[in-house]
Amino acid sequence: SSDLDVVARSVGIENVDEYAKVTMLLDEAREALRALGAQGRPAFVEALAKGLEGDFKRDALKVALDVVHADGKVTPAEQRALDELSHALGVEPSALVR
């Protein structure tokens, strides 16, 4: 049996296309880590912010907040990263709370 058959049986054939995106997302994450290492954190965050327009800035910060809060605690390093990102995006986290 092929890898596709194994995946299809495990997750359902209707979900195979979604799982196919995982490799692409991991490649993008590795590329981002390399860029972060090469550019340094401040330049990386600024470049990230410049690539986002309008509501995408709010959405990006909302995703970051959700990820940081996922384990129920926010470390000082996570808080600093959120502060840097919100400053670069020009969006205050409090603006996301309705």
C-alpha positions in Angstrom: 0.0 0.0 0.0 1.2 3.5 -0.8 1.9 6.4 1.6 -1.3 8.0 0.3 -3.3 5.0 1.2 -1.9 5.0 4.7 -2.6 8.7 5.2 -6.1 8.4 3.6 -7.0 5.6 6.0 -5.6 7.4 9.0 -7.1 10.9 8.4 -9.7 10.3 5.8 -9.3 10.9 2.0 -11.1 14.2 2.3 -8.3 15.6 4.5 -5.3 14.5 2.3 -5.1 17.8 0.5 -4.9 19.7 3.8 -2.1 17.4 5.1 -0.2 18.0 1.8 0.2 21.7 2.9 2.2 20.7 6.0 5.4 20.3 4.0 5.0 23.7 2.4 4.3 25.3 5.8 7.3 23.6 7.4 9.5 24.9 4.5 8.2 28.4 5.0 8.9 28.1 8.8 12.5 27.0 8.1 13.0 29.8 5.6 11.7 32.3 8.2 14.1 30.9 10.8 17.0 31.3 8.5 15.9 34.9 7.7 15.5 35.6 11.4 19.1 34.4 12.0 20.5 36.4 9.1 18.7 39.6 9.7 18.3 39.7 13.4 15.1 40.0 15.3 14.3 43.8 14.9 14.9 43.8 11.1 12.9 40.5 10.8 9.9 41.8 12.7 9.9 45.1 10.7 10.1 43.2 7.4 7.3 40.9 8.6 5.1 44.0 9.5 5.8 45.6 6.1 4.4 42.6 4.4 1.1 42.9 6.1 -1.6 45.4 5.1 -4.8 46.6 6.9 -6.8 43.9 8.6 -4.0 41.4 8.1 -2.0 43.2 10.7 -4.8 42.7 13.3 -5.2 39.1 12.2 -1.5 38.4 12.5 -1.4 39.8 16.0 -4.5 37.9 17.0 -2.9 34.6 15.8 0.2 35.5 17.7 -1.8 36.1 20.9 -3.7 32.9 20.4 -0.5 30.9 20.1 1.1 32.5 23.1 -2.0 32.0 25.2 -2.5 28.4 24.1 -0.7 26.8 27.0 -2.4 29.1 29.6 0.7 31.2 30.5 2.7 33.9 28.9 6.4 33.9 29.6 8.4 37.2 29.8 10.1 36.3 26.4 6.7 35.7 24.8 5.5 39.0 26.2 8.5 40.8 24.8 8.0 39.2 21.4 4.3 40.2 21.4 5.2 43.8 22.4 7.8 44.0 19.5 5.3 42.6 17.0 2.4 44.9 18.1 4.7 47.9 18.0 6.0 47.0 14.5 2.4 46.4 13.3 1.0 49.5 14.9 -1.7 47.5 16.6 -2.2 47.4 20.3 -3.2 44.0 21.7 -6.0 45.7 23.7 -7.5 46.8 20.4 -8.2 43.1 19.7 -10.3 42.6 22.8 -14.0 43.2 22.2 
